[in-house]
Amino acid sequence: MLMEKNLKTFVKCSLKIFIDYLISLLAFAIFFMAVVSLAKDNTGKWMSVYSFVIFLILFSIIYYDMKDIAIKEKRPQYNINPSPYKGVLYGLAGILPILIPILVYPFLQISELIKLRFLQGYTAPLYWFTRLFGDAYWSFIMALFILPFIALLGYLSGHLNVEVLAGLKKYIKAIYSRLKTKEDDEDEFH
């Protein structure tokens, strides 16, 4: 009974990563045409930027989901005593449904351009990463392994009760306050 419950919990937590990925993929698709129409001739560059923005959203969703899971699992009433690195396992299991179609890719009997477009679309939130390596087949696989790393950071953050991204948050707030101050100063002069 306990093993069955642990397996069910493991699958449920791993599926969170897969669902988070699907949410970011959906967000990418929703605003895709707007970005293409704005990009006009420089589509590759703008798709990379847009993909990175969607990736940041994906990063925050996975990070905070894994942090919440770690905080919950660490509670004494659950008597789980999880490893601080359990997030990697959730991440690896979570990317399996995404990874399987990519591994089947070489065996498809269709044009190379269609295969490439499928991979680019299927890994759209990670397109910026694959673009760094010239859209090589292995880069699509490697890009997916960013997700278990994010899950590790989130889980570790919740397990150790530290905010791994605290420095980044302070930096973003400082930039935002500077921009806000500049806008306020510009409004006074106009």
N, C-alpha and C positions, 0 to 999 in steps of 0.2 A: 504494500500500500504506500509506504513512504517513498520507495523508488519510483513508483508510478506518479506520485505527486511531484517529486523532484524533476522528473522528465517533463511533465506537463508544464511546470513553471519554467524550465529551461527553454522549451520550445516557444512558450508564450513571450518570454523576454527576447529571444532571438528574432521572433517575428516582428517585434517592435522595430528593430533596425530595418528589416525589409519593408515594413509599412512606411516608416519614415522616409526611406529611399523613394518609394512610390509616390508619396506626397510631394517630395521635391521634384520628381519627374513630371508630375501633373502640373505643378507650379511653372516649371520650365515650359511645358507645352502651352499653357494658357496664354502666356505673354510672348511666345515665340514670334508670332507674326508681327507684333508691334516692334520688336527689336529688329527683325529683318527689314521692315519698311523704313525704319530710322537709319539702319546701317547702309543701305543702298549698295555702293560699290565695295565697301570695306567689311563685308559680312564676317569673314574669318576672325578678324580682330574683335569685333563687337560680340560675336558669339562666345569668344573666350572670356571676355569681361562679364557678359551676362551669365555664363556658366559659373564663373567664380562667385558672383553674387548669390546665385541659387545654391552653390556649394556652401557658402557661409550660413545660409538658412538651414541647410541640411546638417551642417556641423553643429549648430546650436540645438537643433531638435534632438539629434542622437545624443549629444553630450548631456543635456539635461534629463533626457529619459533614462540614460544609464546612471546618472547621478542619483536620481530618485529611486531607482531599483536598488542601488548599493545601500543607500540610507535605509531602505525598507528591509533588505536582507540582513543588515548588520544589527537590527534590533534584537535584543535578547529573547523576546517572547517567541521569535521564529526558530531559535536554536539551530541556525544554519552554519554559523562560523565560516563565511565565505572567504576565499582567497582574494586579496586586493586586485589580482590580475584576472579575475573571472570575466571581466568585460571583454577581454580578447576572445574568449570562448563564445560569448554571446555574439560578438561581431563576426567571427568566422562562420558560425552557424547561420547568422543573419544574411550573409552575402551568398550563401549557397544557391538560393533560388535565382539570384541575379547572375551568378557565375556559370551555371549550367548552360544557358543558351549561348553564352560567349564561347564556351568550350566546344559546343557543337558547330560553331561558325565555320571552321575549316572544311567541314564535310558537306556543306551546302553546295548544291550544283546550280548556282546563280552567278550573275556577273559580279566582278570584284567591286565595282562602284556601288551596286546595291548592297553588298555585304558591308562595305565601309559605311555607307549612310545608315544602315541598320545599327551598327555598333556605335556610331556617333550619336544617334538618337537614343539608343538604349542606355547609354552611359552619359547622357547629356549633362547632368549636374557635375560630372567629373571631366567634361570635355576639355576644360582648360589644362588639365594635367596631361591628357593624351596628346594634346596639341604641342606640348613641350617636347615630345619625342617623335613628332612627325606622323602621328596617327598610326604608329606601328601596332601590329596585332597584340604583342606582349604588353604594350602600354595600357590597353583596355583592361587586361587582367590585373596588372599592377595597380591601376587606379582604384580598383575595387578594394584593395587591401588598405586603402586609406581609412575605410569605414571601421574595420576592427581597431585601428589605432585610435580613432575618435572615441569608440566605445570604451577602450582602455582608459583614456584620459577622463571620461565622464565617470566611469565606475570607480576609478582610483580616487577621484575627487570626492565622491560620496562616501567611499569606504574610509578615507583618511580624514574626513571632515575639513578639507581645505578647498579653497577655490583656486583651481589651477589657472583659470582664466581671469583672475582678479587683476593682474597687471595689465592685461589687454583691455579689460573694462575701464580701468583708470585712464589708459591712453586714449581710448575712444571718447570718453567723457571729456577729457582735456581738449581734444581736437574739436569736439562739438561745441564746447563752451567758447573756444576761440572763434569758431565760425559764427556762433550766435552773437558774440561781441562785435565782430566785424560787420555783420548785417545790421546790428543796432546802430553802430557808428555811421554806416552808409545811409541808413534811414534818416538820421539827424541832419545830414548834409543835403538831402534831396527835398 
